[in-house]
Amino acid sequence: VASVTGDSKMSENGPWGKVLTIDTMNPTVKKVEYAVRGPIVQRAVQIEKELREGVKKPFAEVIKANIGDAHAMGQQPITFFRQVLAMCSYPELLNDSSFPEDAKHRARRILQSCGGSSLGAYSASQGIDCVLQDVARYIERRDGGIPCNPENVYLTTGASDGIMTMLKLLVCGEDEGRTGVMISIPQYPLYSAALAELGAVQINYYLNEDKCWSMDLSELKRSLKEARRHCNPRALCIINPGNPTGQVQSRDCIEDVIRFAAKERLLLMADEVYQDNVYAEGCEFHSFKKVLFEMGPEYSDSVELVSFHSTSKCYMGECGFRGGYMEIINMDPEVKAQLNKLVSVRLCPPVPGQALMGLVVNPPQPGEPSYINFIKRSATLSALAEKARLTEEILNTVPGISCNPVQGAMYSFPSISLSKAAIEEAAENDQAPDMFYCMRLLEETGICLVPGSGFGQKDGTYHFRMTILPPMDKLKVLLTKVKEFHQRFTNQYS
Amino acid sequence: VASVTGDSKMSENGPWGKVLTIDTMNPTVKKVEYAVRGPIVQRAVQIEKELREGVKKPFAEVIKANIGDAHAMGQQPITFFRQVLAMCSYPELLNDSSFPEDAKHRARRILQSCGGSSLGAYSASQGIDCVLQDVARYIERRDGGIPCNPENVYLTTGASDGIMTMLKLLVCGEDEGRTGVMISIPQYPLYSAALAELGAVQINYYLNEDKCWSMDLSELKRSLKEARRHCNPRALCIINPGNPTGQVQSRDCIEDVIRFAAKERLLLMADEVYQDNVYAEGCEFHSFKKVLFEMGPEYSDSVELVSFHSTSKCYMGECGFRGGYMEIINMDPEVKAQLNKLVSVRLCPPVPGQALMGLVVNPPQPGEPSYINFIKRSATLSALAEKARLTEEILNTVPGISCNPVQGAMYSFPSISLSKAAIEEAAENDQAPDMFYCMRLLEETGICLVPGSGFGQKDGTYHFRMTILPPMDKLKVLLTKVKEFHQRFTNQYS
């Protein structure tokens, strides 16, 4: 039995209790929320376990449409990427004649850039040299030749890591001088979680659901003006193509945002991880960097911009490798030195993820042996486009569900009408109305979606986020089940 | 040209300047220091570049003995690990008859535990299920059967990530109630960097250089007593085997530390990443968990302990994969729920690193085809033991250098005598005396070591940290060059 001591600090926590309790832990961590892996997903995992244990349910399997995890939904990895990674992992395979020469060439190039020619050595904290160069060349190709200096590229542990690092650099001040960061609502909850963890002020600007979730200059102005009364707004985050909302920003809109950031002196953080996921007719991905530079030196010499990309989305969907990069533009050199120091504490991003990021930005080229196989990736993107279209179409046939076109990214975010009775029952269960809805959906059908309340939405509106990633046959089943459930639920609470 | 606005918050930063400057960035980030990749390493990289460009130097190559990076020093990866990783990356290889059956078995088992049987799917945030189980069984074997529940194991992005996460959970309070964390001096600078970043109070306790860098109960008491005057000490960090100091703690010493933590109500954080790196006769690794449980329920039912391990050190040295785990013991369930939430925001540790961690804790067994090859790892450890002995021996032949036995880990941390003249010249260069010394060593010999000031040391003492990882022939050259340099330097500043 531990002895009771007279020290007052100890007795505060109770002399017999734990050092670390819910009352004595970091209060900012307690404020963190992350719906994409929140209570509904925990319940889904539990239900899967119950199914394995033979518990009878009105469904045979849980369908997880809660997270953009392409491989978990059966998408196959790109052969070329995996061949190179296998050779990098086990270089004996460089002697295996069944691997194509272009894959061998890439593997040798990556290994030569690694300490001791091994993926097992630490890399420079900014990333493997040849990958930084390949990323820079990729950005230049993507942006029609606008130069990219590899010294401005940082490899990251997925995009989340880069976003967190940039926010960490930025946050300072107390009380009304505390750093505020503008984020879209609905948002991807990494942003709110990171801001809560850092104790920064979250400034909401609402996307316009009536205009296909577009950004609205007047709303940005309103949001900023209000925020200036109680904090120091210093950055504006944009997700394009949008998560969870699936919109693709027009070039004009991006110009407006850049002008706004320049005028209001906001650092721009452009989350562009879905840059290849554009499906809708007439939509096109425009990188913030390209637009910034095309607006001329008045903007491109001064506006501070950080852009994030990742191996996890697009056609490759390699989430597990945690690969990513960020490009910093117009960063103060003294701050860059601090960024270099900060990333060095974590030593380096995972080297296999760095290698994969390198392959994504330097894939097989016409004439190389792996090219013919590689171009099949376009089938993955076409299938996603078809699923995006189908999801919108079917959901819009359901009275009480209204779904904007899924122009890009991997999600639909339809609004759902909930009756007063349903809202009251949710309140009795101490749940947000759309959480109550999604939980019921899960229990009755095995379908796991994320309630709109986890992403933020206008008061009095309700939504869910659903990935469009399940294979076509499963997606159709899923949409039919959602449709039937919604009708049942509506009847029950009418 | 950006327009000047009347807003006072903007003009604070200068109307024409950057949003993010050294004056307006996060002040806690500015306080972060990380010597292992600090100015001396940056200069080493520059010198390497100069050598490649043909600049004449009094040496042909830079020898980096600044970081525990075994593969960069030519150590070869374990074939079995890399075969399994190659098959996990490119499962077609499961049909390749040249891979042994036990490797195939492990690869299939890992893939079955991955979403969509792919390393490219997100795992659960805590880690792949089968790896969590394998880690738990490894800990049980290591600790003579003391039970380990896989639910208390968290896979991490290297040990650094786990340490950072735990500290983040712990830190709270303001002013005199601010969380303080006790760390050894000399320390591994991740700790000081993490505490600076979190704004926690660093509480130094000094290791006893005269007693082979052992921990001293009276010093722990002194340190804690002083700290209680200005902060709220809540955790005690131990690195065993020691980094940078190479000591291996005795069982008695560990018992003392546990009793101290129990009495003083401190959470224990045991950094045990060098658990297989024990070289000295009569030394043995004792895990904090084993000792805690052998001390009986008075301690094992209450003392909160977190232990960290990694794929980066020991015989495997796989730093680039960023694999690791932590085991939490006696954590409050409500805090554990918060930990689960916190790790979910980063989605999951890199899956290849998780797979590798799984292999490290579940290596080939006697009778399996890869076993005969795998046991050659003992040669790696014997070679390290020989290098540890040789390093101590040669350094101790140099007048003015005094080196404790390298009982374990991967570093020697000798003290160096510096004359008044040398110290004055360092001050004129605005450098710590041992930074001045190491910088001169680098410029004259191409050898890159880290000055003791980057790890902390008693005032008026000077050290450097040197890894024992270079291949034997290179290590001998390195030690001879250090010896000659020290004599030259001493003569020059006598």
Interface residues (C-beta under 8 A of the other chain):
Chain A: V1 A2 S3 T5 D7 K9 M10 N13 K18 V19 L20 T21 I22 T24 M25 N26 P27 V29 K30 V32 E33 Y34 V36 R37 G38 V45 I67 D69 A70 H71 A72 M73 G74 Q75 P77 T79 R82 Q83 L85 A86 M87 S89 Y90 L93 D96 C114 G115 G116 S118 L119 G120 A121 Y122 S123 A124 S125 T157 G158 S160 D161 M164 K168 L169 L170 V171 C172 P189 L190 A193 A194 E197 R228 N232 R234 A235 A262 K263 E264 R265 L266 L267 E298 S302 E304 M316 G317 E318 C319 G320 F321 R322 N330 M331 D332 E334 V335 Q338 K341 L342 S344 V345 R346 L347 C348 P349 P350 V351 P352 G353
Chain B: V1 A2 S3 T5 D7 K9 M10 N13 K18 V19 L20 T21 I22 T24 M25 N26 P27 V29 K30 V32 E33 Y34 V36 R37 G38 V45 I67 D69 A70 H71 A72 M73 G74 Q75 P77 T79 R82 Q83 L85 A86 M87 S89 Y90 L93 D96 C114 G115 G116 S118 L119 G120 A121 Y122 S123 A124 S125 T157 G158 S160 D161 K168 L169 L170 V171 C172 P189 L190 A193 A194 E197 R228 N232 R234 A235 A262 K263 E264 R265 L266 L267 E298 S302 E304 M316 G317 E318 C319 G320 F321 R322 N330 M331 D332 E334 V335 Q338 K341 L342 S344 V345 R346 L347 C348 P349 P350 V351 P352 G353
